[in-house]
Amino acid sequence: MMKTEEELTRIALLLDEIELELRRLGYWQGDAGCPDAQAFCSTVPFCLDTMEFQQWLEYVLIARLRELMSKDRPLPERMLTAPMAQEVWRGRWNEHKQLIMLLKRLDERFGR
């Protein structure tokens, strides 16, 4: 099912907020930090064998969702990134709670 224009706008704003939080945490790497092409061929969820989770957020999740929206392509039906973020940053939740909450809000946009 295609998202409404309002839903797409909310998703785009959430992606911007997630990017800002990744920048605030010092995780955003831009073009200079992009993993090599082989890293994207991983068959492991979240590319955890070839990327750090924050790299996956930047170079796979955010980049792919923005690309799909710009080309008016269907978005995923469901998404669960917040539980993985909680696991990755276990013991450092306080430092990452804003990012985890943003990911939870993004997940909720795809659970409807």
N, CA, C and O atoms as a GROMACS GRO file, in nm:
protein
  448
    1MET      N    1   0.084  -0.118   0.000
    1MET     CA    2   0.000   0.000   0.000
    1MET      C    3   0.089   0.125   0.000
    1MET      O    4   0.184   0.134   0.077
    2MET      N    5   0.057   0.217  -0.085
    2MET     CA    6   0.134   0.341  -0.096
    2MET      C    7   0.100   0.434   0.020
    2MET      O    8  -0.013   0.438   0.068
    3LYS      N    9   0.199   0.508   0.063
    3LYS     CA   10   0.182   0.604   0.171
    3LYS      C   11   0.124   0.733   0.113
    3LYS      O   12   0.148   0.767  -0.003
    4THR      N   13   0.048   0.805   0.196
    4THR     CA   14  -0.004   0.934   0.154
    4THR      C   15   0.109   1.037   0.153
    4THR      O   16   0.217   1.014   0.208
    5GLU      N   17   0.083   1.148   0.089
    5GLU     CA   18   0.183   1.256   0.084
    5GLU      C   19   0.218   1.303   0.226
    5GLU      O   20   0.334   1.332   0.254
    6GLU      N   21   0.119   1.310   0.313
    6GLU     CA   22   0.143   1.350   0.452
    6GLU      C   23   0.232   1.249   0.524
    6GLU      O   24   0.323   1.288   0.598
    7GLU      N   25   0.207   1.121   0.502
    7GLU     CA   26   0.291   1.018   0.565
    7GLU      C   27   0.434   1.024   0.513
    7GLU      O   28   0.529   1.010   0.589
    8LEU      N   29   0.449   1.046   0.382
    8LEU     CA   30   0.583   1.058   0.324
    8LEU      C   31   0.658   1.177   0.380
    8LEU      O   32   0.778   1.170   0.406
    9THR      N   33   0.588   1.288   0.401
    9THR     CA   34   0.650   1.406   0.460
    9THR      C   35   0.696   1.376   0.601
    9THR      O   36   0.806   1.415   0.640
   10ARG      N   37   0.614   1.309   0.679
   10ARG     CA   38   0.652   1.273   0.816
   10ARG      C   39   0.773   1.180   0.818
   10ARG      O   40   0.861   1.195   0.902
   11ILE      N   41   0.776   1.085   0.727
   11ILE     CA   42   0.891   0.994   0.719
   11ILE      C   43   1.016   1.072   0.682
   11ILE      O   44   1.122   1.050   0.741
   12ALA      N   45   1.006   1.161   0.584
   12ALA     CA   46   1.122   1.241   0.543
   12ALA      C   47   1.174   1.326   0.659
   12ALA      O   48   1.295   1.336   0.678
   13LEU      N   49   1.084   1.385   0.736
   13LEU     CA   50   1.125   1.465   0.851
   13LEU      C   51   1.193   1.378   0.957
   13LEU      O   52   1.291   1.419   1.018
   14LEU      N   53   1.141   1.258   0.978
   14LEU     CA   54   1.203   1.166   1.073
   14LEU      C   55   1.343   1.125   1.027
   14LEU      O   56   1.435   1.117   1.108
   15LEU      N   57   1.359   1.100   0.900
   15LEU     CA   58   1.491   1.066   0.846
   15LEU      C   59   1.588   1.182   0.868
   15LEU      O   60   1.705   1.160   0.903
   16ASP      N   61   1.540   1.305   0.849
   16ASP     CA   62   1.625   1.422   0.876
   16ASP      C   63   1.664   1.429   1.023
   16ASP      O   64   1.779   1.459   1.056
   17GLU      N   65   1.569   1.400   1.112
   17GLU     CA   66   1.598   1.402   1.255
   17GLU      C   67   1.698   1.293   1.292
   17GLU      O   68   1.787   1.316   1.374
   18ILE      N   69   1.684   1.177   1.233
   18ILE     CA   70   1.778   1.068   1.259
   18ILE      C   71   1.917   1.106   1.211
   18ILE      O   72   2.016   1.082   1.279
   19GLU      N   73   1.925   1.166   1.093
   19GLU     CA   74   2.054   1.212   1.042
   19GLU      C   75   2.116   1.314   1.138
   19GLU      O   76   2.235   1.304   1.170
   20LEU      N   77   2.038   1.410   1.183
   20LEU     CA   78   2.091   1.510   1.277
   20LEU      C   79   2.141   1.446   1.405
   20LEU      O   80   2.244   1.487   1.459
   21GLU      N   81   2.070   1.346   1.455
   21GLU     CA   82   2.113   1.279   1.577
   21GLU      C   83   2.240   1.198   1.552
   21GLU      O   84   2.328   1.195   1.638
   22LEU      N   85   2.250   1.134   1.438
   22LEU     CA   86   2.374   1.063   1.404
   22LEU      C   87   2.490   1.162   1.396
   22LEU      O   88   2.602   1.130   1.438
   23ARG      N   89   2.466   1.280   1.343
   23ARG     CA   90   2.570   1.383   1.337
   23ARG      C   91   2.608   1.428   1.479
   23ARG      O   92   2.726   1.443   1.510
   24ARG      N   93   2.507   1.450   1.563
   24ARG     CA   94   2.533   1.494   1.700
   24ARG      C   95   2.619   1.393   1.775
   24ARG      O   96   2.706   1.430   1.854
   25LEU      N   97   2.594   1.266   1.750
   25LEU     CA   98   2.670   1.160   1.816
   25LEU      C   99   2.808   1.138   1.753
   25LEU      O  100   2.888   1.061   1.805
   26GLY      N  101   2.834   1.205   1.641
   26GLY     CA  102   2.964   1.191   1.573
   26GLY      C  103   2.972   1.068   1.485
   26GLY      O  104   3.081   1.024   1.450
   27TYR      N  105   2.857   1.011   1.449
   27TYR     CA  106   2.854   0.889   1.369
   27TYR      C  107   2.844   0.915   1.219
   27TYR      O  108   2.887   0.831   1.139
   28TRP      N  109   2.788   1.027   1.179
   28TRP     CA  110   2.764   1.054   1.037
   28TRP      C  111   2.898   1.071   0.966
   28TRP      O  112   2.982   1.151   1.008
   29GLN      N  113   2.919   0.995   0.857
   29GLN     CA  114   3.049   0.998   0.789
   29GLN      C  115   3.045   1.056   0.649
   29GLN      O  116   3.150   1.089   0.593
   30GLY      N  117   2.927   1.070   0.590
   30GLY     CA  118   2.918   1.126   0.455
   30GLY      C  119   2.989   1.040   0.352
   30GLY      O  120   3.019   0.923   0.378
   31ASP      N  121   3.016   1.098   0.237
   31ASP     CA  122   3.079   1.024   0.128
   31ASP      C  123   3.214   0.965   0.166
   31ASP      O  124   3.250   0.856   0.122
   32ALA      N  125   3.290   1.037   0.247
   32ALA     CA  126   3.425   0.994   0.283
   32ALA      C  127   3.426   0.861   0.359
   32ALA      O  128   3.522   0.785   0.349
   33GLY      N  129   3.321   0.833   0.435
   33GLY     CA  130   3.321   0.712   0.516
   33GLY      C  131   3.240   0.597   0.460
   33GLY      O  132   3.221   0.496   0.527
   34CYS      N  133   3.194   0.611   0.337
   34CYS     CA  134   3.109   0.508   0.277
   34CYS      C  135   3.185   0.377   0.264
   34CYS      O  136   3.295   0.374   0.208
   35PRO      N  137   3.127   0.268   0.314
   35PRO     CA  138   3.194   0.138   0.301
   35PRO      C  139   3.209   0.100   0.154
   35PRO      O  140   3.138   0.152   0.068
   36ASP      N  141   3.303   0.008   0.126
   36ASP     CA  142   3.321  -0.033  -0.013
   36ASP      C  143   3.200  -0.114  -0.060
   36ASP      O  144   3.120  -0.160   0.020
   37ALA      N  145   3.190  -0.130  -0.190
   37ALA     CA  146   3.073  -0.193  -0.251
   37ALA      C  147   3.048  -0.333  -0.196
   37ALA      O  148   2.933  -0.375  -0.184
   38GLN      N  149   3.153  -0.405  -0.164
   38GLN     CA  150   3.137  -0.542  -0.115
   38GLN      C  151   3.064  -0.546   0.020
   38GLN      O  152   2.995  -0.643   0.050
   39ALA      N  153   3.077  -0.441   0.100
   39ALA     CA  154   3.011  -0.436   0.231
   39ALA      C  155   2.859  -0.440   0.216
   39ALA      O  156   2.790  -0.487   0.306
   40PHE      N  157   2.808  -0.391   0.104
   40PHE     CA  158   2.665  -0.386   0.081
   40PHE      C  159   2.608  -0.521   0.034
   40PHE      O  160   2.486  -0.537   0.024
   41CYS      N  161   2.696  -0.616   0.005
   41CYS     CA  162   2.654  -0.748  -0.043
   41CYS      C  163   2.627  -0.845   0.072
   41CYS      O  164   2.595  -0.961   0.048
   42SER      N  165   2.639  -0.800   0.192
   42SER     CA  166   2.618  -0.885   0.309
   42SER      C  167   2.479  -0.947   0.307
   42SER      O  168   2.383  -0.886   0.260
   43THR      N  169   2.470  -1.069   0.357
   43THR     CA  170   2.340  -1.135   0.370
   43THR      C  171   2.296  -1.140   0.516
   43THR      O  172   2.192  -1.195   0.549
   44VAL      N  173   2.377  -1.081   0.602
   44VAL     CA  174   2.347  -1.075   0.745
   44VAL      C  175   2.256  -0.955   0.771
   44VAL      O  176   2.280  -0.848   0.715
   45PRO      N  177   2.153  -0.971   0.855
   45PRO     CA  178   2.068  -0.855   0.885
   45PRO      C  179   2.151  -0.734   0.931
   45PRO      O  180   2.246  -0.747   1.007
   46PHE      N  181   2.111  -0.619   0.883
   46PHE     CA  182   2.176  -0.491   0.915
   46PHE      C  183   2.322  -0.486   0.872
   46PHE      O  184   2.397  -0.399   0.916
   47CYS      N  185   2.364  -0.578   0.786
   47CYS     CA  186   2.504  -0.585   0.737
   47CYS      C  187   2.604  -0.586   0.853
   47CYS      O  188   2.713  -0.531   0.841
   48LEU      N  189   2.566  -0.648   0.964
   48LEU     CA  190   2.651  -0.641   1.083
   48LEU      C  191   2.786  -0.708   1.067
   48LEU      O  192   2.877  -0.685   1.147
   49ASP      N  193   2.802  -0.790   0.965
   49ASP     CA  194   2.932  -0.852   0.943
   49ASP      C  195   3.025  -0.763   0.860
   49ASP      O  196   3.144  -0.790   0.851
   50THR      N  197   2.970  -0.657   0.799
   50THR     CA  198   3.053  -0.572   0.713
   50THR      C  199   3.048  -0.424   0.748
   50THR      O  200   3.126  -0.345   0.696
   51MET      N  201   2.955  -0.386   0.836
   51MET     CA  202   2.939  -0.244   0.874
   51MET      C  203   2.905  -0.232   1.022
   51MET      O  204   2.855  -0.326   1.084
   52GLU      N  205   2.934  -0.116   1.076
   52GLU     CA  206   2.884  -0.082   1.208
   52GLU      C  207   2.736  -0.046   1.191
   52GLU      O  208   2.695  -0.004   1.083
   53PHE      N  209   2.657  -0.064   1.296
   53PHE     CA  210   2.514  -0.037   1.286
   53PHE      C  211   2.487   0.106   1.242
   53PHE      O  212   2.397   0.128   1.161
   54GLN      N  213   2.562   0.203   1.293
   54GLN     CA  214   2.540   0.342   1.255
   54GLN      C  215   2.573   0.364   1.106
   54GLN      O  216   2.512   0.450   1.042
   55GLN      N  217   2.667   0.287   1.052
   55GLN     CA  218   2.694   0.296   0.908
   55GLN      C  219   2.574   0.243   0.830
   55GLN      O  220   2.533   0.302   0.730
   56TRP      N  221   2.519   0.130   0.876
   56TRP     CA  222   2.401   0.074   0.810
   56TRP      C  223   2.287   0.176   0.811
   56TRP      O  224   2.218   0.192   0.710
   57LEU      N  225   2.267   0.246   0.923
   57LEU     CA  226   2.162   0.347   0.930
   57LEU      C  227   2.183   0.454   0.824
   57LEU      O  228   2.090   0.492   0.753
   58GLU      N  229   2.306   0.501   0.813
   58GLU     CA  230   2.336   0.610   0.718
   58GLU      C  231   2.333   0.564   0.573
   58GLU      O  232   2.263   0.623   0.490
   59TYR      N  233   2.407   0.458   0.543
   59TYR     CA  234   2.431   0.421   0.403
   59TYR      C  235   2.328   0.324   0.345
   59TYR      O  236   2.318   0.311   0.223
   60VAL      N  237   2.253   0.256   0.430
   60VAL     CA  238   2.152   0.163   0.380
   60VAL      C  239   2.012   0.216   0.411
   60VAL      O  240   1.936   0.247   0.319
   61LEU      N  241   1.978   0.225   0.538
   61LEU     CA  242   1.841   0.261   0.574
   61LEU      C  243   1.802   0.400   0.523
   61LEU      O  244   1.709   0.413   0.445
   62ILE      N  245   1.872   0.502   0.567
   62ILE     CA  246   1.835   0.639   0.531
   62ILE      C  247   1.851   0.660   0.381
   62ILE      O  248   1.761   0.714   0.316
   63ALA      N  249   1.964   0.618   0.326
   63ALA     CA  250   1.988   0.639   0.182
   63ALA      C  251   1.882   0.568   0.098
   63ALA      O  252   1.830   0.625   0.002
   64ARG      N  253   1.850   0.444   0.134
   64ARG     CA  254   1.753   0.366   0.055
   64ARG      C  255   1.612   0.424   0.067
   64ARG      O  256   1.542   0.437  -0.034
   65LEU      N  257   1.570   0.460   0.187
   65LEU     CA  258   1.437   0.516   0.202
   65LEU      C  259   1.424   0.649   0.127
   65LEU      O  260   1.323   0.674   0.062
   66ARG      N  261   1.527   0.732   0.134
   66ARG     CA  262   1.524   0.859   0.060
   66ARG      C  263   1.518   0.834  -0.091
   66ARG      O  264   1.446   0.903  -0.163
   67GLU      N  265   1.594   0.736  -0.137
   67GLU     CA  266   1.594   0.703  -0.279
   67GLU      C  267   1.456   0.654  -0.323
   67GLU      O  268   1.403   0.698  -0.425
   68LEU      N  269   1.397   0.563  -0.247
   68LEU     CA  270   1.264   0.512  -0.280
   68LEU      C  271   1.161   0.624  -0.285
   68LEU      O  272   1.078   0.629  -0.376
   69MET      N  273   1.166   0.714  -0.187
   69MET     CA  274   1.070   0.824  -0.184
   69MET      C  275   1.091   0.919  -0.300
   69MET      O  276   0.994   0.968  -0.359
   70SER      N  277   1.215   0.947  -0.335
   70SER     CA  278   1.242   1.041  -0.445
   70SER      C  279   1.196   0.985  -0.579
   70SER      O  280   1.164   1.061  -0.671
   71LYS      N  281   1.193   0.853  -0.591
   71LYS     CA  282   1.152   0.789  -0.716
   71LYS      C  283   1.008   0.742  -0.711
   71LYS      O  284   0.960   0.673  -0.801
   72ASP      N  285   0.937   0.780  -0.604
   72ASP     CA  286   0.796   0.744  -0.588
   72ASP      C  287   0.776   0.592  -0.595
   72ASP      O  288   0.682   0.543  -0.658
   73ARG      N  289   0.867   0.520  -0.529
   73ARG     CA  290   0.861   0.374  -0.526
   73ARG      C  291   0.799   0.329  -0.394
   73ARG      O  292   0.801   0.404  -0.297
   74PRO      N  293   0.743   0.208  -0.390
   74PRO     CA  294   0.684   0.158  -0.265
   74PRO      C  295   0.789   0.145  -0.155
   74PRO      O  296   0.904   0.110  -0.180
   75LEU      N  297   0.747   0.175  -0.034
   75LEU     CA  298   0.833   0.163   0.083
   75LEU      C  299   0.808   0.028   0.151
   75LEU      O  300   0.708  -0.037   0.122
   76PRO      N  301   0.897  -0.012   0.239
   76PRO     CA  302   0.876  -0.140   0.310
   76PRO      C  303   0.743  -0.141   0.384
   76PRO      O  304   0.694  -0.037   0.428
   77GLU      N  305   0.686  -0.258   0.396
   77GLU     CA  306   0.560  -0.274   0.470
   77GLU      C  307   0.583  -0.263   0.620
   77GLU      O  308   0.505  -0.200   0.692
   78ARG      N  309   0.691  -0.325   0.668
   78ARG     CA  310   0.722  -0.325   0.812
   78ARG      C  311   0.871  -0.300   0.829
   78ARG      O  312   0.952  -0.326   0.740
   79MET      N  313   0.904  -0.249   0.947
   79MET     CA  314   1.043  -0.223   0.978
   79MET      C  315   1.061  -0.230   1.129
   79MET      O  316   0.977  -0.181   1.205
   80LEU      N  317   1.170  -0.289   1.172
   80LEU     CA  318   1.201  -0.297   1.315
   80LEU      C  319   1.349  -0.267   1.336
   80LEU      O  320   1.432  -0.358   1.346
   81THR      N  321   1.381  -0.139   1.344
   81THR     CA  322   1.520  -0.099   1.366
   81THR      C  323   1.550  -0.066   1.512
   81THR      O  324   1.662  -0.086   1.558
   82ALA      N  325   1.451  -0.016   1.585
   82ALA     CA  326   1.474   0.025   1.724
   82ALA      C  327   1.520  -0.092   1.812
   82ALA      O  328   1.612  -0.072   1.892
   83PRO      N  329   1.461  -0.211   1.802
   83PRO     CA  330   1.510  -0.322   1.886
   83PRO      C  331   1.657  -0.354   1.859
   83PRO      O  332   1.731  -0.387   1.952
   84MET      N  333   1.698  -0.345   1.734
   84MET     CA  334   1.840  -0.370   1.703
   84MET      C  335   1.927  -0.261   1.763
   84MET      O  336   2.034  -0.289   1.816
   85ALA      N  337   1.882  -0.137   1.754
   85ALA     CA  338   1.958  -0.026   1.813
   85ALA      C  339   1.973  -0.046   1.963
   85ALA      O  340   2.080  -0.021   2.019
   86GLN      N  341   1.867  -0.089   2.029
   86GLN     CA  342   1.875  -0.115   2.173
   86GLN      C  343   1.978  -0.223   2.204
   86GLN      O  344   2.052  -0.214   2.302
   87GLU      N  345   1.983  -0.325   2.120
   87GLU     CA  346   2.078  -0.433   2.141
   87GLU      C  347   2.222  -0.386   2.115
   87GLU      O  348   2.312  -0.414   2.194
   88VAL      N  349   2.241  -0.314   2.006
   88VAL     CA  350   2.375  -0.267   1.970
   88VAL      C  351   2.430  -0.174   2.078
   88VAL      O  352   2.549  -0.181   2.111
   89TRP      N  353   2.346  -0.088   2.132
   89TRP     CA  354   2.393   0.010   2.228
   89TRP      C  355   2.354  -0.025   2.372
   89TRP      O  356   2.339   0.062   2.457
   90ARG      N  357   2.337  -0.155   2.397
   90ARG     CA  358   2.308  -0.202   2.533
   90ARG      C  359   2.418  -0.151   2.627
   90ARG      O  360   2.537  -0.160   2.596
   91GLY      N  361   2.376  -0.100   2.740
   91GLY     CA  362   2.471  -0.046   2.837
   91GLY      C  363   2.508   0.099   2.809
   91GLY      O  364   2.570   0.165   2.893
   92ARG      N  365   2.471   0.149   2.692
   92ARG     CA  366   2.497   0.289   2.657
   92ARG      C  367   2.367   0.355   2.612
   92ARG      O  368   2.368   0.446   2.529
   93TRP      N  369   2.256   0.307   2.667
   93TRP     CA  370   2.124   0.353   2.626
   93TRP      C  371   2.108   0.502   2.650
   93TRP      O  372   2.051   0.572   2.566
   94ASN      N  373   2.156   0.551   2.761
   94ASN     CA  374   2.140   0.693   2.793
   94ASN      C  375   2.197   0.782   2.684
   94ASN      O  376   2.136   0.881   2.644
   95GLU      N  377   2.313   0.746   2.636
   95GLU     CA  378   2.381   0.824   2.531
   95GLU      C  379   2.304   0.817   2.398
   95GLU      O  380   2.307   0.912   2.320
   96HIS      N  381   2.236   0.706   2.374
   96HIS     CA  382   2.171   0.682   2.246
   96HIS      C  383   2.018   0.687   2.251
   96HIS      O  384   1.952   0.655   2.152
   97LYS      N  385   1.962   0.726   2.365
   97LYS     CA  386   1.816   0.715   2.380
   97LYS      C  387   1.740   0.801   2.279
   97LYS      O  388   1.634   0.759   2.233
   98GLN      N  389   1.790   0.919   2.245
   98GLN     CA  390   1.721   1.003   2.147
   98GLN      C  391   1.718   0.934   2.010
   98GLN      O  392   1.614   0.933   1.943
   99LEU      N  393   1.830   0.876   1.970
   99LEU     CA  394   1.836   0.806   1.842
   99LEU      C  395   1.744   0.684   1.843
   99LEU      O  396   1.673   0.658   1.746
  100ILE      N  397   1.745   0.610   1.951
  100ILE     CA  398   1.659   0.492   1.962
  100ILE      C  399   1.512   0.532   1.956
  100ILE      O  400   1.432   0.465   1.892
  101MET      N  401   1.476   0.640   2.022
  101MET     CA  402   1.337   0.687   2.019
  101MET      C  403   1.297   0.730   1.878
  101MET      O  404   1.184   0.705   1.835
  102LEU      N  405   1.387   0.795   1.806
  102LEU     CA  406   1.359   0.835   1.667
  102LEU      C  407   1.340   0.711   1.579
  102LEU      O  408   1.251   0.709   1.494
  103LEU      N  409   1.422   0.610   1.599
  103LEU     CA  410   1.408   0.487   1.522
  103LEU      C  411   1.277   0.417   1.556
  103LEU      O  412   1.213   0.358   1.469
  104LYS      N  413   1.238   0.423   1.682
  104LYS     CA  414   1.110   0.364   1.721
  104LYS      C  415   0.994   0.436   1.650
  104LYS      O  416   0.901   0.372   1.602
  105ARG      N  417   1.002   0.568   1.646
  105ARG     CA  418   0.898   0.644   1.576
  105ARG      C  419   0.895   0.609   1.427
  105ARG      O  420   0.788   0.601   1.367
  106LEU      N  421   1.013   0.589   1.367
  106LEU     CA  422   1.020   0.551   1.227
  106LEU      C  423   0.958   0.412   1.208
  106LEU      O  424   0.879   0.391   1.116
  107ASP      N  425   0.993   0.318   1.294
  107ASP     CA  426   0.935   0.183   1.288
  107ASP      C  427   0.782   0.189   1.293
  107ASP      O  428   0.713   0.119   1.219
  108GLU      N  429   0.731   0.274   1.382
  108GLU     CA  430   0.585   0.286   1.397
  108GLU      C  431   0.518   0.338   1.270
  108GLU      O  432   0.403   0.305   1.244
  109ARG      N  433   0.588   0.419   1.192
  109ARG     CA  434   0.533   0.469   1.066
  109ARG      C  435   0.512   0.355   0.967
  109ARG      O  436   0.428   0.366   0.876
  110PHE      N  437   0.587   0.246   0.983
  110PHE     CA  438   0.577   0.134   0.891
  110PHE      C  439   0.495   0.020   0.947
  110PHE      O  440   0.482  -0.084   0.882
  111GLY      N  441   0.441   0.035   1.064
  111GLY     CA  442   0.361  -0.070   1.125
  111GLY      C  443   0.212  -0.049   1.109
  111GLY      O  444   0.132  -0.120   1.170
  112ARG      N  445   0.175   0.047   1.028
  112ARG     CA  446   0.033   0.082   1.015
  112ARG      C  447  -0.029   0.021   0.893
  112ARG      O  448  -0.148   0.042   0.868
   0.00000   0.00000   0.00000
